Amino acid sequence: KRNLVSLREEMSLVKDHLDLEKIRYEERLDIRYHLDPSCMDILIPPMTLQTLVENAIKHGISKLSKGGLINISIGCKGDLVEILIENTGNVSNKDASSMGIGMQNVNRRMDLIYGTNFQLQLEQIDPDTVRATLELPKTNRL
């Protein structure tokens, strides 16, 4: 019910969710975290990371019989916090031309809060890896 939560709190929920997914996918799911502690008190809209991670599982990992990797990186660069969610998979032609509902919702929420001061991008970075990048101003801190 809050408008903003810390990245630390959001990551705690994401890790709990991924622990459950790890049980579901067993050895088919590999998860890696690269989290800059100096960024974890920055405030973001709740369920932002959760939506990006669910998107990575739904459109990436769940479609692969061998499963794959989800790599979550959070870092600060200058006046921005950069959130990268990478997953094994491919962006379909449909996904490349328009964002799915989850990504559209994140985009709309960011637009309401940050106006033009954010960037959300979904891209194929190599033949087997998709990256969602979210860059936000680090103006809101605990």
Contacts in CASP RR format, 6 or more apart in sequence:
PFRMAT RR
TARGET T0000
AUTHOR 0000-0000-0000
METHOD contacts of the structure
MODEL  1
KRNLVSLREEMSLVKDHLDLEKIRYEERLDIRYHLDPSCMDILIPPMTLQ
TLVENAIKHGISKLSKGGLINISIGCKGDLVEILIENTGNVSNKDASSMG
IGMQNVNRRMDLIYGTNFQLQLEQIDPDTVRATLELPKTNRL
2 46 0 8 1.000
3 45 0 8 1.000
3 46 0 8 1.000
3 113 0 8 1.000
4 43 0 8 1.000
4 44 0 8 1.000
4 45 0 8 1.000
4 46 0 8 1.000
4 140 0 8 1.000
5 43 0 8 1.000
5 44 0 8 1.000
5 45 0 8 1.000
5 46 0 8 1.000
6 40 0 8 1.000
6 41 0 8 1.000
6 42 0 8 1.000
6 43 0 8 1.000
6 44 0 8 1.000
6 142 0 8 1.000
7 39 0 8 1.000
7 40 0 8 1.000
7 41 0 8 1.000
7 42 0 8 1.000
7 43 0 8 1.000
7 44 0 8 1.000
7 49 0 8 1.000
7 74 0 8 1.000
7 81 0 8 1.000
8 40 0 8 1.000
8 41 0 8 1.000
10 44 0 8 1.000
10 46 0 8 1.000
10 47 0 8 1.000
10 48 0 8 1.000
10 49 0 8 1.000
10 50 0 8 1.000
11 33 0 8 1.000
11 35 0 8 1.000
11 40 0 8 1.000
11 49 0 8 1.000
11 72 0 8 1.000
11 74 0 8 1.000
13 49 0 8 1.000
13 50 0 8 1.000
14 49 0 8 1.000
14 50 0 8 1.000
14 53 0 8 1.000
14 72 0 8 1.000
15 33 0 8 1.000
17 50 0 8 1.000
17 53 0 8 1.000
17 54 0 8 1.000
18 29 0 8 1.000
18 31 0 8 1.000
18 53 0 8 1.000
18 70 0 8 1.000
21 29 0 8 1.000
21 57 0 8 1.000
22 29 0 8 1.000
22 31 0 8 1.000
25 61 0 8 1.000
25 67 0 8 1.000
28 61 0 8 1.000
28 64 0 8 1.000
28 66 0 8 1.000
28 67 0 8 1.000
28 68 0 8 1.000
29 61 0 8 1.000
29 67 0 8 1.000
29 68 0 8 1.000
29 70 0 8 1.000
30 68 0 8 1.000
30 69 0 8 1.000
30 70 0 8 1.000
31 69 0 8 1.000
31 70 0 8 1.000
31 71 0 8 1.000
31 72 0 8 1.000
32 69 0 8 1.000
32 70 0 8 1.000
32 71 0 8 1.000
32 72 0 8 1.000
33 72 0 8 1.000
33 73 0 8 1.000
34 71 0 8 1.000
34 72 0 8 1.000
34 73 0 8 1.000
34 74 0 8 1.000
34 75 0 8 1.000
35 72 0 8 1.000
35 73 0 8 1.000
35 74 0 8 1.000
35 75 0 8 1.000
36 74 0 8 1.000
36 75 0 8 1.000
36 76 0 8 1.000
38 76 0 8 1.000
39 74 0 8 1.000
39 75 0 8 1.000
39 76 0 8 1.000
39 81 0 8 1.000
39 138 0 8 1.000
40 74 0 8 1.000
41 141 0 8 1.000
41 142 0 8 1.000
42 76 0 8 1.000
42 81 0 8 1.000
42 136 0 8 1.000
42 138 0 8 1.000
42 140 0 8 1.000
42 141 0 8 1.000
43 140 0 8 1.000
43 141 0 8 1.000
43 142 0 8 1.000
44 81 0 8 1.000
44 136 0 8 1.000
44 140 0 8 1.000
45 109 0 8 1.000
45 110 0 8 1.000
45 113 0 8 1.000
48 83 0 8 1.000
48 106 0 8 1.000
48 109 0 8 1.000
48 110 0 8 1.000
48 134 0 8 1.000
49 72 0 8 1.000
49 83 0 8 1.000
49 85 0 8 1.000
51 102 0 8 1.000
51 103 0 8 1.000
51 105 0 8 1.000
51 106 0 8 1.000
52 83 0 8 1.000
52 85 0 8 1.000
52 103 0 8 1.000
52 106 0 8 1.000
52 132 0 8 1.000
52 134 0 8 1.000
53 70 0 8 1.000
53 72 0 8 1.000
53 85 0 8 1.000
54 102 0 8 1.000
55 85 0 8 1.000
55 100 0 8 1.000
55 102 0 8 1.000
55 103 0 8 1.000
55 132 0 8 1.000
56 70 0 8 1.000
56 85 0 8 1.000
56 86 0 8 1.000
56 87 0 8 1.000
56 130 0 8 1.000
56 132 0 8 1.000
57 70 0 8 1.000
57 87 0 8 1.000
59 89 0 8 1.000
59 95 0 8 1.000
59 130 0 8 1.000
60 87 0 8 1.000
60 88 0 8 1.000
60 89 0 8 1.000
60 90 0 8 1.000
60 130 0 8 1.000
61 67 0 8 1.000
61 68 0 8 1.000
61 70 0 8 1.000
61 87 0 8 1.000
61 88 0 8 1.000
61 89 0 8 1.000
63 89 0 8 1.000
64 88 0 8 1.000
64 89 0 8 1.000
67 88 0 8 1.000
68 87 0 8 1.000
68 88 0 8 1.000
68 89 0 8 1.000
69 86 0 8 1.000
69 87 0 8 1.000
69 88 0 8 1.000
70 85 0 8 1.000
70 86 0 8 1.000
70 87 0 8 1.000
70 88 0 8 1.000
71 84 0 8 1.000
71 85 0 8 1.000
71 86 0 8 1.000
71 87 0 8 1.000
72 83 0 8 1.000
72 84 0 8 1.000
72 85 0 8 1.000
73 82 0 8 1.000
73 83 0 8 1.000
73 84 0 8 1.000
73 86 0 8 1.000
74 81 0 8 1.000
74 82 0 8 1.000
74 83 0 8 1.000
74 84 0 8 1.000
75 81 0 8 1.000
75 82 0 8 1.000
75 83 0 8 1.000
76 82 0 8 1.000
76 138 0 8 1.000
78 138 0 8 1.000
79 137 0 8 1.000
79 138 0 8 1.000
79 139 0 8 1.000
80 135 0 8 1.000
80 136 0 8 1.000
80 137 0 8 1.000
80 138 0 8 1.000
81 135 0 8 1.000
81 136 0 8 1.000
81 137 0 8 1.000
81 138 0 8 1.000
82 133 0 8 1.000
82 134 0 8 1.000
82 135 0 8 1.000
83 133 0 8 1.000
83 134 0 8 1.000
83 135 0 8 1.000
83 136 0 8 1.000
84 131 0 8 1.000
84 132 0 8 1.000
84 133 0 8 1.000
85 131 0 8 1.000
85 132 0 8 1.000
86 125 0 8 1.000
86 129 0 8 1.000
86 130 0 8 1.000
86 131 0 8 1.000
86 132 0 8 1.000
87 129 0 8 1.000
87 130 0 8 1.000
88 128 0 8 1.000
88 129 0 8 1.000
88 130 0 8 1.000
89 128 0 8 1.000
89 129 0 8 1.000
89 130 0 8 1.000
90 124 0 8 1.000
90 127 0 8 1.000
90 128 0 8 1.000
90 130 0 8 1.000
91 122 0 8 1.000
91 123 0 8 1.000
91 124 0 8 1.000
91 130 0 8 1.000
95 122 0 8 1.000
96 122 0 8 1.000
96 124 0 8 1.000
99 107 0 8 1.000
99 122 0 8 1.000
103 120 0 8 1.000
103 122 0 8 1.000
103 132 0 8 1.000
106 120 0 8 1.000
106 134 0 8 1.000
107 120 0 8 1.000
110 118 0 8 1.000
110 120 0 8 1.000
110 134 0 8 1.000
110 136 0 8 1.000
111 118 0 8 1.000
114 136 0 8 1.000
114 137 0 8 1.000
117 136 0 8 1.000
117 137 0 8 1.000
118 134 0 8 1.000
118 135 0 8 1.000
118 136 0 8 1.000
118 137 0 8 1.000
119 133 0 8 1.000
119 134 0 8 1.000
119 135 0 8 1.000
120 132 0 8 1.000
120 133 0 8 1.000
120 134 0 8 1.000
121 131 0 8 1.000
121 132 0 8 1.000
121 133 0 8 1.000
122 130 0 8 1.000
122 131 0 8 1.000
122 132 0 8 1.000
122 133 0 8 1.000
123 130 0 8 1.000
123 131 0 8 1.000
123 133 0 8 1.000
124 130 0 8 1.000
125 131 0 8 1.000
END
